[in-house]
Amino acid sequence: MKSFFSIILVAVALALPQAGSAQDAAPIQVLPVEKTPFHVIAFVNEYVRMLNAEIPAGRVAPYHKHSTDSVFVIVESAKVRAQEMGGEAVERENPTPSGTISYLGYSKKPGIHQVTNVDSTPFHVVGFEIMYPEAGRFAQSSREEVSAYKLVLDNERVRAWRLVLDPGHSAPPITQKAPGVRIVVKGGTLVESEVGYPNHEMVLKSGDFIWQEQDVTRTLRNVGTAQIELVEFELR
């Protein structure tokens, strides 16, 4: 039986002399992340490069390379199929929940992959690349004494806290010792109070982000009608 199938394959090959060999196949193009479809560089400074990636339903972000330590937050979940270069495609049975945080140490092990949205809703991720190579650049902050902030990520490059505020609720003051980023998972109307400045009222949407300077003490209050969820990062 094996010989029979071998003969069939040879016959097909001879009948199609115009077909190129596997060695003649066009190489797969690998794009830099900033040139990849559906990936938008939204903000850059000396510390971070913000990446806003929103893949529409049924579309694919083709192979692209990450080589900088990166943090990502899923702000709109969808079922996706991911495939590393040279590997098998992996599709999760259930979408990864919104608010999920990932840290990837791409500076030590770069990654090349493509992502396909196989769902009927957009897949939206907001994150940032850490643009300086050395760890331990900034003082370590702690918010554990403020119960509203829940530590969700802590490594040599970045710390992160999740803050969930119901309508009418406030988070006690904290002092941010290192620069960082706030990413909005669930939006609403937020008032930020900082000593020496008038109250700053903001209408936030899922996927919004805010660059935050170091050595700032602030209090947050939800003055809207919807629950607000934030993830706040401080660099290290």
Contacts in CASP RR format, 6 or more apart in sequence:
PFRMAT RR
TARGET T0000
AUTHOR 0000-0000-0000
METHOD contacts of the structure
MODEL  1
MKSFFSIILVAVALALPQAGSAQDAAPIQVLPVEKTPFHVIAFVNEYVRM
LNAEIPAGRVAPYHKHSTDSVFVIVESAKVRAQEMGGEAVERENPTPSGT
ISYLGYSKKPGIHQVTNVDSTPFHVVGFEIMYPEAGRFAQSSREEVSAYK
LVLDNERVRAWRLVLDPGHSAPPITQKAPGVRIVVKGGTLVESEVGYPNH
EMVLKSGDFIWQEQDVTRTLRNVGTAQIELVEFELR
13 19 0 8 1.000
28 63 0 8 1.000
28 85 0 8 1.000
29 62 0 8 1.000
29 63 0 8 1.000
30 63 0 8 1.000
30 64 0 8 1.000
30 65 0 8 1.000
30 85 0 8 1.000
30 112 0 8 1.000
31 62 0 8 1.000
31 63 0 8 1.000
31 64 0 8 1.000
31 65 0 8 1.000
32 64 0 8 1.000
32 65 0 8 1.000
33 39 0 8 1.000
33 51 0 8 1.000
33 64 0 8 1.000
33 65 0 8 1.000
33 66 0 8 1.000
34 41 0 8 1.000
35 64 0 8 1.000
36 61 0 8 1.000
36 62 0 8 1.000
36 64 0 8 1.000
37 59 0 8 1.000
37 60 0 8 1.000
37 61 0 8 1.000
37 62 0 8 1.000
38 53 0 8 1.000
38 54 0 8 1.000
38 55 0 8 1.000
38 56 0 8 1.000
38 59 0 8 1.000
38 61 0 8 1.000
39 51 0 8 1.000
39 52 0 8 1.000
39 53 0 8 1.000
39 61 0 8 1.000
39 64 0 8 1.000
40 51 0 8 1.000
40 52 0 8 1.000
40 53 0 8 1.000
40 54 0 8 1.000
41 49 0 8 1.000
41 50 0 8 1.000
41 51 0 8 1.000
41 52 0 8 1.000
42 50 0 8 1.000
42 51 0 8 1.000
42 52 0 8 1.000
42 209 0 8 1.000
43 49 0 8 1.000
43 50 0 8 1.000
43 209 0 8 1.000
43 211 0 8 1.000
44 50 0 8 1.000
44 131 0 8 1.000
45 131 0 8 1.000
45 211 0 8 1.000
46 131 0 8 1.000
46 132 0 8 1.000
47 130 0 8 1.000
47 131 0 8 1.000
47 132 0 8 1.000
47 179 0 8 1.000
47 180 0 8 1.000
47 235 0 8 1.000
48 128 0 8 1.000
48 129 0 8 1.000
48 130 0 8 1.000
48 131 0 8 1.000
48 180 0 8 1.000
48 181 0 8 1.000
48 211 0 8 1.000
48 235 0 8 1.000
49 68 0 8 1.000
49 128 0 8 1.000
49 129 0 8 1.000
49 131 0 8 1.000
50 126 0 8 1.000
50 127 0 8 1.000
50 128 0 8 1.000
50 181 0 8 1.000
50 209 0 8 1.000
51 70 0 8 1.000
51 72 0 8 1.000
51 125 0 8 1.000
51 126 0 8 1.000
51 127 0 8 1.000
51 128 0 8 1.000
51 129 0 8 1.000
52 126 0 8 1.000
52 127 0 8 1.000
52 207 0 8 1.000
52 209 0 8 1.000
53 61 0 8 1.000
53 124 0 8 1.000
53 125 0 8 1.000
53 126 0 8 1.000
54 76 0 8 1.000
54 122 0 8 1.000
54 123 0 8 1.000
54 124 0 8 1.000
54 125 0 8 1.000
55 61 0 8 1.000
55 78 0 8 1.000
55 80 0 8 1.000
55 115 0 8 1.000
55 116 0 8 1.000
55 117 0 8 1.000
55 122 0 8 1.000
55 123 0 8 1.000
55 124 0 8 1.000
56 117 0 8 1.000
56 122 0 8 1.000
57 78 0 8 1.000
57 117 0 8 1.000
57 119 0 8 1.000
57 120 0 8 1.000
57 121 0 8 1.000
57 122 0 8 1.000
58 116 0 8 1.000
58 117 0 8 1.000
58 118 0 8 1.000
58 119 0 8 1.000
59 116 0 8 1.000
59 117 0 8 1.000
60 114 0 8 1.000
60 115 0 8 1.000
60 116 0 8 1.000
60 117 0 8 1.000
61 114 0 8 1.000
61 115 0 8 1.000
61 116 0 8 1.000
62 114 0 8 1.000
63 85 0 8 1.000
63 112 0 8 1.000
63 113 0 8 1.000
63 114 0 8 1.000
64 112 0 8 1.000
64 113 0 8 1.000
64 114 0 8 1.000
65 110 0 8 1.000
65 111 0 8 1.000
65 112 0 8 1.000
66 104 0 8 1.000
66 106 0 8 1.000
66 110 0 8 1.000
66 111 0 8 1.000
66 112 0 8 1.000
66 129 0 8 1.000
67 106 0 8 1.000
67 107 0 8 1.000
67 110 0 8 1.000
67 111 0 8 1.000
68 106 0 8 1.000
68 107 0 8 1.000
68 129 0 8 1.000
68 130 0 8 1.000
68 131 0 8 1.000
69 103 0 8 1.000
69 104 0 8 1.000
69 105 0 8 1.000
69 106 0 8 1.000
69 107 0 8 1.000
69 129 0 8 1.000
69 130 0 8 1.000
69 157 0 8 1.000
70 103 0 8 1.000
70 104 0 8 1.000
70 105 0 8 1.000
70 106 0 8 1.000
70 127 0 8 1.000
70 128 0 8 1.000
70 129 0 8 1.000
70 130 0 8 1.000
71 101 0 8 1.000
71 102 0 8 1.000
71 103 0 8 1.000
71 104 0 8 1.000
71 127 0 8 1.000
71 128 0 8 1.000
71 130 0 8 1.000
71 153 0 8 1.000
71 158 0 8 1.000
71 160 0 8 1.000
71 233 0 8 1.000
72 101 0 8 1.000
72 102 0 8 1.000
72 104 0 8 1.000
72 125 0 8 1.000
72 126 0 8 1.000
72 127 0 8 1.000
73 99 0 8 1.000
73 100 0 8 1.000
73 101 0 8 1.000
73 102 0 8 1.000
73 125 0 8 1.000
73 126 0 8 1.000
73 127 0 8 1.000
73 183 0 8 1.000
73 185 0 8 1.000
73 231 0 8 1.000
74 96 0 8 1.000
74 97 0 8 1.000
74 98 0 8 1.000
74 99 0 8 1.000
74 100 0 8 1.000
74 123 0 8 1.000
74 124 0 8 1.000
74 125 0 8 1.000
75 98 0 8 1.000
75 99 0 8 1.000
75 124 0 8 1.000
75 125 0 8 1.000
75 126 0 8 1.000
75 183 0 8 1.000
75 184 0 8 1.000
75 185 0 8 1.000
75 206 0 8 1.000
75 207 0 8 1.000
76 98 0 8 1.000
76 121 0 8 1.000
76 122 0 8 1.000
76 123 0 8 1.000
76 124 0 8 1.000
76 206 0 8 1.000
76 207 0 8 1.000
77 95 0 8 1.000
77 96 0 8 1.000
77 97 0 8 1.000
77 98 0 8 1.000
77 100 0 8 1.000
77 123 0 8 1.000
78 95 0 8 1.000
78 117 0 8 1.000
78 119 0 8 1.000
78 121 0 8 1.000
78 122 0 8 1.000
78 123 0 8 1.000
79 91 0 8 1.000
79 92 0 8 1.000
79 94 0 8 1.000
79 95 0 8 1.000
79 117 0 8 1.000
79 118 0 8 1.000
79 119 0 8 1.000
80 91 0 8 1.000
80 92 0 8 1.000
80 95 0 8 1.000
80 115 0 8 1.000
80 116 0 8 1.000
80 117 0 8 1.000
80 118 0 8 1.000
80 119 0 8 1.000
80 123 0 8 1.000
81 89 0 8 1.000
81 90 0 8 1.000
81 91 0 8 1.000
81 115 0 8 1.000
81 116 0 8 1.000
81 118 0 8 1.000
82 89 0 8 1.000
82 90 0 8 1.000
82 91 0 8 1.000
82 113 0 8 1.000
82 114 0 8 1.000
82 115 0 8 1.000
82 116 0 8 1.000
83 89 0 8 1.000
83 90 0 8 1.000
83 113 0 8 1.000
83 114 0 8 1.000
83 115 0 8 1.000
83 116 0 8 1.000
84 111 0 8 1.000
84 112 0 8 1.000
84 113 0 8 1.000
85 111 0 8 1.000
85 112 0 8 1.000
85 113 0 8 1.000
89 116 0 8 1.000
91 118 0 8 1.000
95 119 0 8 1.000
98 185 0 8 1.000
98 206 0 8 1.000
99 162 0 8 1.000
99 185 0 8 1.000
99 229 0 8 1.000
99 231 0 8 1.000
101 152 0 8 1.000
101 153 0 8 1.000
101 160 0 8 1.000
101 231 0 8 1.000
103 153 0 8 1.000
103 155 0 8 1.000
103 157 0 8 1.000
103 158 0 8 1.000
105 157 0 8 1.000
107 133 0 8 1.000
115 123 0 8 1.000
117 123 0 8 1.000
124 206 0 8 1.000
124 207 0 8 1.000
126 183 0 8 1.000
126 207 0 8 1.000
126 209 0 8 1.000
127 181 0 8 1.000
127 183 0 8 1.000
127 209 0 8 1.000
128 181 0 8 1.000
128 233 0 8 1.000
130 157 0 8 1.000
130 158 0 8 1.000
130 235 0 8 1.000
135 156 0 8 1.000
135 157 0 8 1.000
135 236 0 8 1.000
136 156 0 8 1.000
136 236 0 8 1.000
137 235 0 8 1.000
137 236 0 8 1.000
138 177 0 8 1.000
138 178 0 8 1.000
138 179 0 8 1.000
138 214 0 8 1.000
138 234 0 8 1.000
138 235 0 8 1.000
138 236 0 8 1.000
139 177 0 8 1.000
139 178 0 8 1.000
140 159 0 8 1.000
140 177 0 8 1.000
140 178 0 8 1.000
140 236 0 8 1.000
141 159 0 8 1.000
141 175 0 8 1.000
141 176 0 8 1.000
141 177 0 8 1.000
141 178 0 8 1.000
141 234 0 8 1.000
143 149 0 8 1.000
143 151 0 8 1.000
143 161 0 8 1.000
143 174 0 8 1.000
144 151 0 8 1.000
146 171 0 8 1.000
146 172 0 8 1.000
146 173 0 8 1.000
146 174 0 8 1.000
148 163 0 8 1.000
148 164 0 8 1.000
148 165 0 8 1.000
148 171 0 8 1.000
148 172 0 8 1.000
149 161 0 8 1.000
149 162 0 8 1.000
149 163 0 8 1.000
149 171 0 8 1.000
149 174 0 8 1.000
149 232 0 8 1.000
150 161 0 8 1.000
150 162 0 8 1.000
150 163 0 8 1.000
151 159 0 8 1.000
151 160 0 8 1.000
151 161 0 8 1.000
152 160 0 8 1.000
152 161 0 8 1.000
152 162 0 8 1.000
152 231 0 8 1.000
153 159 0 8 1.000
153 160 0 8 1.000
153 233 0 8 1.000
154 160 0 8 1.000
155 236 0 8 1.000
156 236 0 8 1.000
157 235 0 8 1.000
157 236 0 8 1.000
158 233 0 8 1.000
158 234 0 8 1.000
158 235 0 8 1.000
158 236 0 8 1.000
159 233 0 8 1.000
159 234 0 8 1.000
159 236 0 8 1.000
160 231 0 8 1.000
160 232 0 8 1.000
160 233 0 8 1.000
160 234 0 8 1.000
161 231 0 8 1.000
161 232 0 8 1.000
162 229 0 8 1.000
162 230 0 8 1.000
162 231 0 8 1.000
163 171 0 8 1.000
163 220 0 8 1.000
163 228 0 8 1.000
163 229 0 8 1.000
163 230 0 8 1.000
163 231 0 8 1.000
163 232 0 8 1.000
164 227 0 8 1.000
164 228 0 8 1.000
164 229 0 8 1.000
164 230 0 8 1.000
165 171 0 8 1.000
165 190 0 8 1.000
165 220 0 8 1.000
165 221 0 8 1.000
165 222 0 8 1.000
165 227 0 8 1.000
165 228 0 8 1.000
165 229 0 8 1.000
165 230 0 8 1.000
166 222 0 8 1.000
166 227 0 8 1.000
167 222 0 8 1.000
167 223 0 8 1.000
167 224 0 8 1.000
167 225 0 8 1.000
167 226 0 8 1.000
167 227 0 8 1.000
168 221 0 8 1.000
168 222 0 8 1.000
168 223 0 8 1.000
168 224 0 8 1.000
169 221 0 8 1.000
169 222 0 8 1.000
170 219 0 8 1.000
170 220 0 8 1.000
170 221 0 8 1.000
170 222 0 8 1.000
171 219 0 8 1.000
171 220 0 8 1.000
171 221 0 8 1.000
172 219 0 8 1.000
173 217 0 8 1.000
173 218 0 8 1.000
173 219 0 8 1.000
174 217 0 8 1.000
174 218 0 8 1.000
175 215 0 8 1.000
175 216 0 8 1.000
175 217 0 8 1.000
176 212 0 8 1.000
176 213 0 8 1.000
176 214 0 8 1.000
176 215 0 8 1.000
176 216 0 8 1.000
176 217 0 8 1.000
176 218 0 8 1.000
176 232 0 8 1.000
176 234 0 8 1.000
177 214 0 8 1.000
177 215 0 8 1.000
177 234 0 8 1.000
178 214 0 8 1.000
178 234 0 8 1.000
178 235 0 8 1.000
178 236 0 8 1.000
179 211 0 8 1.000
179 212 0 8 1.000
179 213 0 8 1.000
179 214 0 8 1.000
179 234 0 8 1.000
179 235 0 8 1.000
180 211 0 8 1.000
180 212 0 8 1.000
180 214 0 8 1.000
180 232 0 8 1.000
180 233 0 8 1.000
180 234 0 8 1.000
180 235 0 8 1.000
181 209 0 8 1.000
181 210 0 8 1.000
181 211 0 8 1.000
181 212 0 8 1.000
181 232 0 8 1.000
181 233 0 8 1.000
182 209 0 8 1.000
182 210 0 8 1.000
182 212 0 8 1.000
182 230 0 8 1.000
182 231 0 8 1.000
182 232 0 8 1.000
182 233 0 8 1.000
183 207 0 8 1.000
183 208 0 8 1.000
183 209 0 8 1.000
183 230 0 8 1.000
183 231 0 8 1.000
183 232 0 8 1.000
183 233 0 8 1.000
184 204 0 8 1.000
184 205 0 8 1.000
184 206 0 8 1.000
184 207 0 8 1.000
184 208 0 8 1.000
184 209 0 8 1.000
184 228 0 8 1.000
184 229 0 8 1.000
184 230 0 8 1.000
185 206 0 8 1.000
185 207 0 8 1.000
185 229 0 8 1.000
185 230 0 8 1.000
185 231 0 8 1.000
186 206 0 8 1.000
186 226 0 8 1.000
186 227 0 8 1.000
186 228 0 8 1.000
186 229 0 8 1.000
187 204 0 8 1.000
187 205 0 8 1.000
187 206 0 8 1.000
187 208 0 8 1.000
187 226 0 8 1.000
187 228 0 8 1.000
187 229 0 8 1.000
188 203 0 8 1.000
188 204 0 8 1.000
188 205 0 8 1.000
188 222 0 8 1.000
188 224 0 8 1.000
188 226 0 8 1.000
188 228 0 8 1.000
189 201 0 8 1.000
189 202 0 8 1.000
189 203 0 8 1.000
189 204 0 8 1.000
189 222 0 8 1.000
189 223 0 8 1.000
189 224 0 8 1.000
189 225 0 8 1.000
190 201 0 8 1.000
190 202 0 8 1.000
190 204 0 8 1.000
190 220 0 8 1.000
190 221 0 8 1.000
190 222 0 8 1.000
190 223 0 8 1.000
190 228 0 8 1.000
191 199 0 8 1.000
191 200 0 8 1.000
191 201 0 8 1.000
191 202 0 8 1.000
191 220 0 8 1.000
191 221 0 8 1.000
191 223 0 8 1.000
192 199 0 8 1.000
192 200 0 8 1.000
192 202 0 8 1.000
192 218 0 8 1.000
192 219 0 8 1.000
192 220 0 8 1.000
193 199 0 8 1.000
193 200 0 8 1.000
193 218 0 8 1.000
193 219 0 8 1.000
193 220 0 8 1.000
193 221 0 8 1.000
194 200 0 8 1.000
194 216 0 8 1.000
194 217 0 8 1.000
194 218 0 8 1.000
195 217 0 8 1.000
201 223 0 8 1.000
204 228 0 8 1.000
212 232 0 8 1.000
222 228 0 8 1.000
END
